[in-house]
Amino acid sequence: MNDITIDATKTYLITGASGFIGFYLTKSLLDKGCRVIGIDNMNDYYDMNLKLARLEQLKLYEQFTFAKEDISDKDILVKIFNEYQPHIVVNLAAQAGVRYSIENPDVYIQSNLIGFYNILEACRDYPVDHLVYASSSSVYGANKKVPFEETDFVDNPVSLYASTKKSNELMAHTYSHLYDIPATGLRFFTVYGPMGRPDMAYFGFTDKFFADEPIKIFNNGDFENDLYRDFTYIDDIVKGVERLLGTPPNNEKGAPHRVFNIGNNSPEKLMTFIGALEKALSIALGREVEFNKLYEPIKPGDVPATYASTDRLYEAIGFKPQTTIEEGLQKFADWYVKYYHVK
């Protein structure tokens, strides 16, 4: 399965191109000589400087075209599809975050439902070789059976964010069935790494440490029944996505549509992850690092465990993530110390 290669003759359209996963995927495709059209509305959900720093790197490539637009604007999206006629579309634009969906539900409906509907309509009117879109491990809700398998029942989401992602899967299946759009949904499991999202726990913990503030850990201080997360390093995610791009689904069960978990298949206790982050920062700084920890109740919308079965992905593309949390967090810590010039 190692002979799956990227077709550099095709045009790739990536939404959310200045986002975390979008940036790394776009950069990797550009490094392989592909033409990439990037779309991003550059919203201020988190530090705009980080998005701008990613975008500056992408703009160095001649093969990159950027449109600062919102996928919820259907007319604009149709113009972009009409002008560039993309062969492969990767929809990573979405309002992310489980907890934020409780505070600001409107933006989730606008971006994750209306925006995705517009993507599907555009792929219908301008047929593509393959549509790959971001779903999320959050669709599994509070499922007790682990590891999570793609065939599991996922009709009990515990956040609006999860509901929108489950809705995306249903919408994509319908459009695949009706209009023969080859589509693949990816249920991402806690992606982390350098230039990551500041709203993610590992990034926030690091910010708090350098601000000399305590970190809040939402596990009730219950180490016996600690939260588990399947942390997946960004490079592994990009390799997996790239392998999938050139292998669109066949018409199975009445539609050329499928869903994969893309995770590490190796969940870690939250406290183990925090310990590994402390160690990585200690090495990056050359001094001992220990967080000041406050333990609080689990937040609404949070789930006790995420754990991906990756058998289906392996069968399709022969790929499994390889990066340990120690390796991945060291790369993040080294980047953070350099990027923010911390001492």
DRENNU-55513 format. One line per field, with one value per residue (C-alpha): residue in one letter; x, y, z; chain; residue number from 0. Coordinates in steps of 0.1 Angstrom, whole numbers, plus 5000, padded with zeros to 4 digits. Example, Ala and Ser with C-alpha at 12.3 -4.5 7.8 and 13.67 -1.06 7.14 Angstrom:
residu: A; S
u: 5123; 5137
v: 4955; 4989
w: 5078; 5071
chaine: A; A
num: 0; 1
END
This chain:
residu: M; N; D; I; T; I; D; A; T; K; T; Y; L; I; T; G; A; S; G; F; I; G; F; Y; L; T; K; S; L; L; D; K; G; C; R; V; I; G; I; D; N; M; N; D; Y; Y; D; M; N; L; K; L; A; R; L; E; Q; L; K; L; Y; E; Q; F; T; F; A; K; E; D; I; S; D; K; D; I; L; V; K; I; F; N; E; Y; Q; P; H; I; V; V; N; L; A; A; Q; A; G; V; R; Y; S; I; E; N; P; D; V; Y; I; Q; S; N; L; I; G; F; Y; N; I; L; E; A; C; R; D; Y; P; V; D; H; L; V; Y; A; S; S; S; S; V; Y; G; A; N; K; K; V; P; F; E; E; T; D; F; V; D; N; P; V; S; L; Y; A; S; T; K; K; S; N; E; L; M; A; H; T; Y; S; H; L; Y; D; I; P; A; T; G; L; R; F; F; T; V; Y; G; P; M; G; R; P; D; M; A; Y; F; G; F; T; D; K; F; F; A; D; E; P; I; K; I; F; N; N; G; D; F; E; N; D; L; Y; R; D; F; T; Y; I; D; D; I; V; K; G; V; E; R; L; L; G; T; P; P; N; N; E; K; G; A; P; H; R; V; F; N; I; G; N; N; S; P; E; K; L; M; T; F; I; G; A; L; E; K; A; L; S; I; A; L; G; R; E; V; E; F; N; K; L; Y; E; P; I; K; P; G; D; V; P; A; T; Y; A; S; T; D; R; L; Y; E; A; I; G; F; K; P; Q; T; T; I; E; E; G; L; Q; K; F; A; D; W; Y; V; K; Y; Y; H; V; K
u: 5000; 5030; 5028; 4998; 5010; 4995; 4985; 5002; 4983; 4950; 4937; 4930; 4905; 4910; 4886; 4899; 4934; 4948; 4935; 4956; 4950; 4942; 4976; 4997; 4977; 4980; 5017; 5023; 5005; 5023; 5056; 5046; 5040; 5002; 4981; 4960; 4931; 4927; 4896; 4894; 4872; 4900; 4876; 4888; 4878; 4914; 4946; 4946; 4983; 4987; 4964; 4983; 5017; 5005; 4991; 5024; 5041; 5016; 5018; 5055; 5043; 5035; 5010; 4989; 4958; 4941; 4905; 4895; 4859; 4832; 4818; 4784; 4783; 4770; 4774; 4811; 4817; 4800; 4822; 4853; 4843; 4834; 4867; 4891; 4872; 4888; 4893; 4896; 4879; 4889; 4864; 4881; 4864; 4842; 4835; 4854; 4852; 4828; 4825; 4822; 4791; 4773; 4782; 4777; 4755; 4746; 4781; 4780; 4748; 4761; 4795; 4791; 4756; 4749; 4786; 4788; 4755; 4770; 4801; 4778; 4758; 4790; 4803; 4770; 4771; 4809; 4815; 4847; 4868; 4866; 4852; 4869; 4854; 4861; 4838; 4848; 4853; 4827; 4799; 4804; 4790; 4791; 4794; 4808; 4821; 4857; 4875; 4850; 4842; 4827; 4797; 4788; 4755; 4761; 4727; 4732; 4756; 4762; 4771; 4758; 4792; 4789; 4753; 4766; 4793; 4769; 4746; 4775; 4779; 4742; 4741; 4772; 4757; 4725; 4744; 4766; 4735; 4716; 4744; 4771; 4796; 4825; 4828; 4849; 4842; 4870; 4863; 4894; 4906; 4923; 4948; 4979; 5013; 5033; 5012; 4981; 4949; 4953; 4918; 4931; 4940; 4977; 4982; 4961; 4981; 5013; 5000; 4989; 5023; 5041; 5015; 5022; 4986; 4971; 4957; 4922; 4918; 4882; 4884; 4872; 4907; 4896; 4928; 4913; 4886; 4906; 4896; 4911; 4920; 4933; 4958; 4969; 5000; 4995; 5020; 5002; 4969; 4983; 4999; 4965; 4945; 4969; 4966; 4929; 4927; 4936; 4915; 4879; 4852; 4833; 4795; 4790; 4755; 4739; 4763; 4800; 4804; 4823; 4835; 4868; 4882; 4916; 4932; 4962; 4944; 4964; 4944; 4963; 4951; 4948; 4972; 4998; 4995; 5000; 5030; 5045; 5038; 5056; 5086; 5087; 5087; 5114; 5136; 5128; 5136; 5164; 5148; 5122; 5085; 5055; 5021; 5000; 4969; 4933; 4908; 4872; 4841; 4838; 4823; 4790; 4795; 4828; 4830; 4849; 4870; 4879; 4895; 4897; 4895; 4917; 4913; 4890; 4915; 4943; 4924; 4917; 4951; 4975; 4982; 4985; 4998; 5033; 5041; 5042; 5029; 5064; 5078; 5048; 5047; 5085; 5080; 5052; 5072; 5103; 5081; 5063; 5094; 5109; 5078; 5068; 5105; 5099; 5128
v: 5000; 5023; 5031; 5054; 5088; 5122; 5132; 5166; 5172; 5177; 5209; 5206; 5229; 5230; 5249; 5261; 5263; 5286; 5263; 5238; 5206; 5227; 5244; 5213; 5194; 5224; 5228; 5191; 5191; 5222; 5206; 5178; 5203; 5203; 5233; 5242; 5267; 5277; 5292; 5305; 5332; 5340; 5343; 5353; 5322; 5320; 5340; 5355; 5359; 5322; 5319; 5347; 5330; 5298; 5317; 5336; 5303; 5291; 5323; 5316; 5289; 5299; 5271; 5284; 5307; 5320; 5333; 5350; 5339; 5321; 5288; 5299; 5324; 5302; 5326; 5332; 5294; 5287; 5313; 5297; 5262; 5276; 5295; 5267; 5235; 5215; 5178; 5170; 5190; 5188; 5205; 5213; 5247; 5243; 5260; 5238; 5232; 5213; 5238; 5268; 5253; 5258; 5295; 5304; 5279; 5302; 5300; 5262; 5261; 5288; 5272; 5234; 5230; 5258; 5259; 5222; 5221; 5248; 5226; 5196; 5217; 5230; 5194; 5184; 5212; 5209; 5172; 5163; 5131; 5130; 5151; 5145; 5162; 5166; 5148; 5142; 5116; 5136; 5119; 5089; 5109; 5091; 5056; 5032; 5005; 5011; 5012; 5033; 5016; 5032; 5008; 5019; 5036; 5074; 5089; 5103; 5133; 5153; 5186; 5207; 5205; 5167; 5170; 5191; 5166; 5137; 5158; 5163; 5125; 5121; 5150; 5136; 5102; 5116; 5136; 5107; 5085; 5111; 5126; 5100; 5122; 5101; 5113; 5103; 5115; 5116; 5113; 5131; 5121; 5150; 5163; 5181; 5195; 5227; 5256; 5239; 5253; 5275; 5263; 5228; 5216; 5210; 5244; 5261; 5244; 5256; 5292; 5290; 5278; 5307; 5332; 5317; 5306; 5273; 5248; 5235; 5198; 5187; 5152; 5158; 5149; 5112; 5096; 5061; 5070; 5096; 5109; 5091; 5107; 5093; 5120; 5120; 5139; 5163; 5146; 5113; 5129; 5145; 5112; 5095; 5121; 5123; 5085; 5088; 5116; 5095; 5065; 5076; 5051; 5027; 5026; 5006; 5002; 5025; 5054; 5061; 5073; 5060; 5072; 5065; 5070; 5087; 5084; 5069; 5037; 5042; 5063; 5080; 5090; 5128; 5129; 5108; 5133; 5162; 5145; 5140; 5177; 5188; 5167; 5180; 5216; 5207; 5195; 5225; 5250; 5231; 5234; 5215; 5223; 5214; 5228; 5242; 5220; 5227; 5198; 5206; 5186; 5173; 5200; 5196; 5181; 5164; 5126; 5103; 5086; 5087; 5057; 5050; 5016; 5022; 4988; 5001; 5028; 5003; 4980; 5008; 5025; 5004; 5033; 5036; 5066; 5061; 5091; 5086; 5114; 5119; 5126; 5147; 5168; 5174; 5188; 5210; 5222; 5230; 5250; 5269; 5280; 5292; 5308; 5328; 5335; 5323; 5319
w: 5000; 5002; 4964; 4968; 4955; 4951; 4916; 4911; 4878; 4897; 4913; 4950; 4968; 5006; 5028; 5062; 5046; 5073; 5100; 5118; 5097; 5066; 5067; 5071; 5044; 5020; 5026; 5021; 4988; 4976; 4985; 4961; 4933; 4934; 4926; 4957; 4960; 4997; 5012; 5047; 5063; 5088; 5118; 5152; 5171; 5182; 5178; 5143; 5143; 5142; 5112; 5095; 5103; 5086; 5056; 5051; 5047; 5021; 5001; 4994; 4969; 4933; 4930; 4959; 4954; 4984; 4988; 5020; 5018; 5039; 5026; 5040; 5011; 4983; 4954; 4962; 4966; 4932; 4916; 4930; 4918; 4884; 4880; 4892; 4885; 4913; 4909; 4947; 4975; 5011; 5034; 5067; 5072; 5103; 5136; 5159; 5197; 5218; 5247; 5224; 5207; 5240; 5241; 5205; 5186; 5157; 5142; 5142; 5121; 5097; 5091; 5097; 5082; 5057; 5047; 5042; 5023; 4999; 4994; 4985; 4961; 4944; 4941; 4925; 4899; 4893; 4896; 4915; 4916; 4954; 4983; 5016; 5046; 5083; 5107; 5144; 5171; 5190; 5170; 5193; 5222; 5255; 5239; 5265; 5241; 5231; 5208; 5188; 5154; 5124; 5126; 5161; 5168; 5168; 5173; 5208; 5204; 5236; 5220; 5192; 5175; 5175; 5161; 5132; 5124; 5124; 5102; 5077; 5074; 5067; 5042; 5024; 5022; 5007; 4981; 4972; 4967; 4947; 4926; 4926; 4945; 4958; 4994; 5024; 5060; 5085; 5122; 5136; 5171; 5191; 5166; 5181; 5172; 5164; 5152; 5166; 5179; 5210; 5223; 5226; 5261; 5256; 5240; 5267; 5295; 5280; 5278; 5314; 5326; 5310; 5323; 5358; 5361; 5373; 5347; 5351; 5347; 5342; 5357; 5392; 5404; 5399; 5387; 5389; 5364; 5345; 5311; 5281; 5248; 5216; 5207; 5171; 5158; 5129; 5106; 5109; 5101; 5069; 5057; 5063; 5045; 5015; 5010; 5010; 4985; 4955; 4966; 4963; 4975; 4953; 4952; 4984; 4999; 4973; 4976; 4969; 5005; 5035; 5069; 5086; 5121; 5119; 5153; 5171; 5183; 5215; 5241; 5270; 5304; 5306; 5335; 5315; 5287; 5310; 5325; 5290; 5283; 5315; 5305; 5269; 5282; 5307; 5279; 5257; 5284; 5301; 5335; 5355; 5346; 5368; 5363; 5391; 5388; 5398; 5395; 5385; 5374; 5339; 5316; 5298; 5263; 5273; 5270; 5293; 5266; 5229; 5214; 5177; 5160; 5129; 5113; 5086; 5076; 5076; 5053; 5029; 5027; 5047; 5071; 5109; 5129; 5142; 5164; 5202; 5225; 5238; 5203; 5193; 5224; 5222; 5187; 5200; 5231; 5210; 5185; 5212; 5230; 5197; 5183; 5214; 5224; 5259; 5284
chaine: A; A; A; A; A; A; A; A; A; A; A; A; A; A; A; A; A; A; A; A; A; A; A; A; A; A; A; A; A; A; A; A; A; A; A; A; A; A; A; A; A; A; A; A; A; A; A; A; A; A; A; A; A; A; A; A; A; A; A; A; A; A; A; A; A; A; A; A; A; A; A; A; A; A; A; A; A; A; A; A; A; A; A; A; A; A; A; A; A; A; A; A; A; A; A; A; A; A; A; A; A; A; A; A; A; A; A; A; A; A; A; A; A; A; A; A; A; A; A; A; A; A; A; A; A; A; A; A; A; A; A; A; A; A; A; A; A; A; A; A; A; A; A; A; A; A; A; A; A; A; A; A; A; A; A; A; A; A; A; A; A; A; A; A; A; A; A; A; A; A; A; A; A; A; A; A; A; A; A; A; A; A; A; A; A; A; A; A; A; A; A; A; A; A; A; A; A; A; A; A; A; A; A; A; A; A; A; A; A; A; A; A; A; A; A; A; A; A; A; A; A; A; A; A; A; A; A; A; A; A; A; A; A; A; A; A; A; A; A; A; A; A; A; A; A; A; A; A; A; A; A; A; A; A; A; A; A; A; A; A; A; A; A; A; A; A; A; A; A; A; A; A; A; A; A; A; A; A; A; A; A; A; A; A; A; A; A; A; A; A; A; A; A; A; A; A; A; A; A; A; A; A; A; A; A; A; A; A; A; A; A; A; A; A; A; A; A; A; A; A; A; A; A; A; A; A; A; A; A; A; A; A; A; A; A; A; A; A; A; A; A; A; A
num: 0; 1; 2; 3; 4; 5; 6; 7; 8; 9; 10; 11; 12; 13; 14; 15; 16; 17; 18; 19; 20; 21; 22; 23; 24; 25; 26; 27; 28; 29; 30; 31; 32; 33; 34; 35; 36; 37; 38; 39; 40; 41; 42; 43; 44; 45; 46; 47; 48; 49; 50; 51; 52; 53; 54; 55; 56; 57; 58; 59; 60; 61; 62; 63; 64; 65; 66; 67; 68; 69; 70; 71; 72; 73; 74; 75; 76; 77; 78; 79; 80; 81; 82; 83; 84; 85; 86; 87; 88; 89; 90; 91; 92; 93; 94; 95; 96; 97; 98; 99; 100; 101; 102; 103; 104; 105; 106; 107; 108; 109; 110; 111; 112; 113; 114; 115; 116; 117; 118; 119; 120; 121; 122; 123; 124; 125; 126; 127; 128; 129; 130; 131; 132; 133; 134; 135; 136; 137; 138; 139; 140; 141; 142; 143; 144; 145; 146; 147; 148; 149; 150; 151; 152; 153; 154; 155; 156; 157; 158; 159; 160; 161; 162; 163; 164; 165; 166; 167; 168; 169; 170; 171; 172; 173; 174; 175; 176; 177; 178; 179; 180; 181; 182; 183; 184; 185; 186; 187; 188; 189; 190; 191; 192; 193; 194; 195; 196; 197; 198; 199; 200; 201; 202; 203; 204; 205; 206; 207; 208; 209; 210; 211; 212; 213; 214; 215; 216; 217; 218; 219; 220; 221; 222; 223; 224; 225; 226; 227; 228; 229; 230; 231; 232; 233; 234; 235; 236; 237; 238; 239; 240; 241; 242; 243; 244; 245; 246; 247; 248; 249; 250; 251; 252; 253; 254; 255; 256; 257; 258; 259; 260; 261; 262; 263; 264; 265; 266; 267; 268; 269; 270; 271; 272; 273; 274; 275; 276; 277; 278; 279; 280; 281; 282; 283; 284; 285; 286; 287; 288; 289; 290; 291; 292; 293; 294; 295; 296; 297; 298; 299; 300; 301; 302; 303; 304; 305; 306; 307; 308; 309; 310; 311; 312; 313; 314; 315; 316; 317; 318; 319; 320; 321; 322; 323; 324; 325; 326; 327; 328; 329; 330; 331; 332; 333; 334; 335; 336; 337; 338; 339; 340; 341; 342
END
